[in-house]
Amino acid sequence: MTNNPLRPCRKPGCKVLHRNRSGYCDHHAKEDYKRYAYLDAARESAHNRGYDATWKRLRTMQLNEEPLCRMCKEKGKLTPAVLVDHINSIEERPDLRLDQGNRQSLCRSCHDSKHRRINVPQM
């Protein structure tokens, strides 16, 4: 038995209290998992998308050279970077995949925010 406090489910409208680390009650956690499992199954492997051993070495070098999130730093905040982002996506510019000028260190929040803005479906 876990000692986590009871919290309301993060799913809008759900009032079930739970102790799950995901933030969702058991029902909605399974629903969320199924949605992402389906998306992951349709997605190519990381290696096939261009994230090979060379990329892993460059990623490590980038985080060592630029350990703080670039977007947070521009806002005056000092946040450790955990991801290396392609400024121009590999899909748009495959020729810049390993280019140093096309990489930036970001925290998870800024990376997710950037990709939410980019991946908004057009109506």
URQUITA-V686648 format. One record per pair of residues at least 24 apart in sequence whose C-alpha atoms are under 10 Angstrom apart, sorted by sequence separation. I is the first residue (numbers start at 1). J is the second residue. If there is no record, write none. Layout:
i->I j->J
i->I j->J
This chain:
i->59 j->83
i->60 j->84
i->81 j->105
i->82 j->106
i->83 j->107
i->84 j->108
i->59 j->84
i->80 j->105
i->81 j->106
i->82 j->107
i->83 j->108
i->58 j->84
i->59 j->85
i->80 j->106
i->81 j->107
i->82 j->108
i->85 j->111
i->79 j->106
i->80 j->107
i->81 j->108
i->82 j->109
i->83 j->110
i->84 j->111
i->87 j->114
i->56 j->84
i->79 j->107
i->80 j->108
i->81 j->109
i->83 j->111
i->55 j->84
i->79 j->108
i->81 j->110
i->82 j->111
i->85 j->114
i->81 j->111
i->85 j->115
i->71 j->104
i->73 j->106
i->70 j->104
i->71 j->105
i->72 j->106
i->69 j->104
i->70 j->105
i->71 j->106
i->72 j->107
i->68 j->104
i->69 j->105
i->70 j->106
i->71 j->107
i->68 j->105
i->69 j->106
i->70 j->107
i->72 j->109
i->62 j->100
i->66 j->104
i->67 j->105
i->68 j->106
i->69 j->107
i->71 j->109
i->72 j->110
i->59 j->98
i->66 j->105
i->67 j->106
i->68 j->107
i->69 j->108
i->71 j->110
i->50 j->90
i->58 j->98
i->65 j->105
i->66 j->106
i->67 j->107
i->69 j->109
i->70 j->110
i->71 j->111
i->49 j->90
i->50 j->91
i->58 j->99
i->62 j->103
i->63 j->104
i->64 j->105
i->69 j->110
i->49 j->91
i->55 j->97
i->58 j->100
i->62 j->104
i->63 j->105
i->69 j->111
i->55 j->98
i->62 j->105
i->63 j->106
i->71 j->114
i->50 j->94
i->54 j->98
i->59 j->103
i->58 j->103
i->59 j->104
i->51 j->97
i->59 j->105
i->50 j->97
i->51 j->98
i->50 j->98
